[in-house]
Amino acid sequence: LIKSSSDIENTELSSSSSRAGASNADNEDISVFKTQKPSSINQELKAYYTLNEDHIFSFEAQHLSQDEDPFYQAIKTIQPFKSIIPMDTNQSNFNVNQFRNTHTEKIEGKLDYYYILTPKSNLNLTLGITDVNQKFNSHIFQILDNKSQNKFTQDILGNDVNFNFTDAYFSFRYRFISGIFTFDPGFTIHSYKTNNTQLGVKTSDSYFDIIPNFDVFMKFKDSESLRLNYRVVSQFTDVNNLAKGYVFNNYNSFFQGNPILEAAKLNNFSLNYRSINIFTFTNIFARLNYSKRTNSIQNKTVIAGTNRVSMTENSNIPR
């Protein structure tokens, strides 16, 4: 599957701001131009093999190659981020630009083995791997009145990041039916590895994790059922939240990543009830869900005048 698109956006804005105690407001017209041409190629392979009625194998693989190249330009009459961007102030306006490029190579593959124990029970063993490589580059520059570029060389105003994430895992599931109940307990053993390199510094982490999961399906009749599910998910971020250099959110907002972010963990319980009556044309669907996220990735914002900088960090407050 090949995808490609082209987006162009021009926006004219008017801004008015004032400081506490000031009698006059600062007014300015702002011109914003954004463009991007993202593209991706997604390839999939699926294969199934039945050795006999008790032993079944399946294999799935997927490769994603993706490129994103957003460009941002803001033309202002008031200098933005005076304490961060060393702009040439001897110009008719402040024409600030940022180019970004994110290239992603992602490979996923898993092999499933099903062992049919009885007509009402089976084992499922899975071996799998997910490997993600990302490269993120960005730089900020000013276009002067003579159309030349004032390129900023400060490390904090650019990014050159290489990020790799690998998840190798083994899972075990045992499914069996007893009366109206179908039980599906299991666990997954993960081996996680992450590496990101930027500004000449490499940050690495690796660890093992055992994650349980449990599912119970109660079939009262063909049209009425209840399902209870419990699962644990580790949530990793991508290169955009790890890049330490500033990235424009808009003309008065910067975003700054954190190279030492850790994975968040989500515990989720869900209860789903379904009842369909074709004679009375009555359908009942009910869902109860509870989730608890720990070590979550959250944003914090620092405001200076009309400008603000958002940063990411891990939070120990469950939510």
Solvent accessible surface area in square Angstrom, and as a share of the most:
residue,aa,sasa,rsa
1,L,136,0.68
2,I,132,0.67
3,K,123,0.52
4,S,92,0.59
5,S,54,0.35
6,S,69,0.44
7,D,69,0.36
8,I,121,0.61
9,E,86,0.39
10,N,108,0.55
11,T,41,0.24
12,E,133,0.59
13,L,63,0.31
14,S,97,0.63
15,S,32,0.20
16,S,78,0.50
17,S,33,0.21
18,S,74,0.48
19,R,207,0.75
20,A,113,0.87
21,G,89,0.86
22,A,54,0.42
23,S,110,0.71
24,N,122,0.62
25,A,49,0.38
26,D,76,0.39
27,N,109,0.56
28,E,19,0.09
29,D,102,0.53
30,I,1,0.00
31,S,33,0.21
32,V,9,0.05
33,F,57,0.24
34,K,80,0.34
35,T,33,0.19
36,Q,66,0.29
37,K,130,0.55
38,P,34,0.21
39,S,47,0.30
40,S,18,0.12
41,I,79,0.40
42,N,38,0.20
43,Q,100,0.45
44,E,113,0.51
45,L,107,0.53
46,K,116,0.49
47,A,50,0.38
48,Y,154,0.58
49,Y,130,0.49
50,T,82,0.48
51,L,99,0.49
52,N,72,0.37
53,E,147,0.66
54,D,54,0.28
55,H,48,0.21
56,I,55,0.28
57,F,65,0.27
58,S,12,0.08
59,F,75,0.31
60,E,60,0.27
61,A,30,0.23
62,Q,53,0.24
63,H,54,0.24
64,L,37,0.19
65,S,25,0.16
66,Q,55,0.24
67,D,45,0.23
68,E,60,0.27
69,D,39,0.20
70,P,31,0.19
71,F,45,0.19
72,Y,15,0.06
73,Q,31,0.14
74,A,0,0.00
75,I,48,0.24
76,K,10,0.04
77,T,80,0.46
78,I,67,0.34
79,Q,29,0.13
80,P,2,0.01
81,F,7,0.03
82,K,142,0.60
83,S,114,0.73
84,I,40,0.20
85,I,0,0.00
86,P,68,0.43
87,M,15,0.07
88,D,44,0.23
89,T,80,0.46
90,N,134,0.69
91,Q,40,0.18
92,S,90,0.58
93,N,49,0.25
94,F,21,0.09
95,N,19,0.10
96,V,1,0.00
97,N,0,0.00
98,Q,2,0.01
99,F,71,0.30
100,R,62,0.23
101,N,33,0.17
102,T,8,0.04
103,H,61,0.27
104,T,10,0.06
105,E,55,0.25
106,K,60,0.25
107,I,94,0.48
108,E,55,0.25
109,G,15,0.14
110,K,70,0.30
111,L,81,0.40
112,D,8,0.04
113,Y,51,0.19
114,Y,72,0.27
115,Y,78,0.30
116,I,50,0.26
117,L,73,0.36
118,T,69,0.40
119,P,139,0.87
120,K,122,0.52
121,S,12,0.08
122,N,34,0.17
123,L,43,0.21
124,N,18,0.09
125,L,57,0.28
126,T,11,0.06
127,L,108,0.54
128,G,11,0.11
129,I,80,0.41
130,T,22,0.13
131,D,38,0.20
132,V,21,0.12
133,N,68,0.35
134,Q,15,0.07
135,K,120,0.51
136,F,3,0.01
137,N,57,0.29
138,S,6,0.04
139,H,84,0.38
140,I,1,0.01
141,F,14,0.06
142,Q,0,0.00
143,I,43,0.22
144,L,32,0.16
145,D,78,0.41
146,N,113,0.58
147,K,167,0.71
148,S,49,0.31
149,Q,92,0.41
150,N,39,0.20
151,K,135,0.57
152,F,21,0.09
153,T,122,0.71
154,Q,81,0.36
155,D,94,0.49
156,I,52,0.26
157,L,1,0.01
158,G,19,0.18
159,N,13,0.06
160,D,97,0.50
161,V,1,0.00
162,N,72,0.37
163,F,13,0.06
164,N,37,0.19
165,F,25,0.11
166,T,27,0.15
167,D,15,0.08
168,A,42,0.32
169,Y,48,0.18
170,F,69,0.29
171,S,15,0.09
172,F,60,0.25
173,R,66,0.24
174,Y,74,0.28
175,R,120,0.44
176,F,60,0.25
177,I,72,0.37
178,S,60,0.39
179,G,70,0.67
180,I,79,0.40
181,F,74,0.31
182,T,16,0.10
183,F,54,0.22
184,D,26,0.13
185,P,41,0.26
186,G,13,0.13
187,F,74,0.31
188,T,17,0.10
189,I,63,0.32
190,H,25,0.11
191,S,27,0.17
192,Y,9,0.03
193,K,109,0.46
194,T,27,0.15
195,N,44,0.22
196,N,8,0.04
197,T,51,0.30
198,Q,10,0.05
199,L,89,0.44
200,G,79,0.76
201,V,95,0.54
202,K,133,0.56
203,T,42,0.24
204,S,70,0.45
205,D,76,0.39
206,S,70,0.45
207,Y,81,0.31
208,F,155,0.64
209,D,24,0.13
210,I,115,0.58
211,I,11,0.06
212,P,63,0.39
213,N,26,0.13
214,F,74,0.31
215,D,14,0.07
216,V,11,0.06
217,F,48,0.20
218,M,30,0.13
219,K,93,0.39
220,F,92,0.38
221,K,120,0.51
222,D,116,0.60
223,S,38,0.24
224,E,37,0.17
225,S,7,0.04
226,L,38,0.19
227,R,97,0.35
228,L,68,0.34
229,N,35,0.18
230,Y,49,0.19
231,R,102,0.37
232,V,16,0.09
233,V,47,0.27
234,S,19,0.12
235,Q,64,0.28
236,F,61,0.25
237,T,28,0.16
238,D,56,0.29
239,V,0,0.00
240,N,57,0.29
241,N,44,0.22
242,L,7,0.03
243,A,1,0.01
244,K,85,0.36
245,G,3,0.03
246,Y,29,0.11
247,V,13,0.08
248,F,7,0.03
249,N,81,0.42
250,N,48,0.25
251,Y,43,0.16
252,N,26,0.13
253,S,3,0.02
254,F,0,0.00
255,F,30,0.13
256,Q,25,0.11
257,G,8,0.08
258,N,33,0.17
259,P,27,0.17
260,I,119,0.61
261,L,22,0.11
262,E,100,0.45
263,A,20,0.15
264,A,5,0.04
265,K,64,0.27
266,L,18,0.09
267,N,37,0.19
268,N,12,0.06
269,F,92,0.38
270,S,9,0.06
271,L,62,0.31
272,N,44,0.22
273,Y,61,0.23
274,R,82,0.30
275,S,21,0.13
276,I,54,0.28
277,N,62,0.32
278,I,126,0.64
279,F,173,0.72
280,T,86,0.50
281,F,182,0.76
282,T,58,0.34
283,N,96,0.49
284,I,87,0.44
285,F,136,0.57
286,A,54,0.42
287,R,157,0.57
288,L,127,0.63
289,N,69,0.35
290,Y,130,0.49
291,S,48,0.31
292,K,82,0.35
293,R,60,0.22
294,T,46,0.27
295,N,37,0.19
296,S,0,0.00
297,I,43,0.22
298,Q,55,0.24
299,N,100,0.51
300,K,95,0.40
301,T,70,0.41
302,V,81,0.47
303,I,124,0.63
304,A,70,0.55
305,G,71,0.68
306,T,76,0.44
307,N,28,0.14
308,R,94,0.34
309,V,20,0.11
310,S,15,0.10
311,M,45,0.20
312,T,7,0.04
313,E,66,0.30
314,N,41,0.21
315,S,14,0.09
316,N,135,0.69
317,I,127,0.64
318,P,73,0.46
319,R,138,0.50
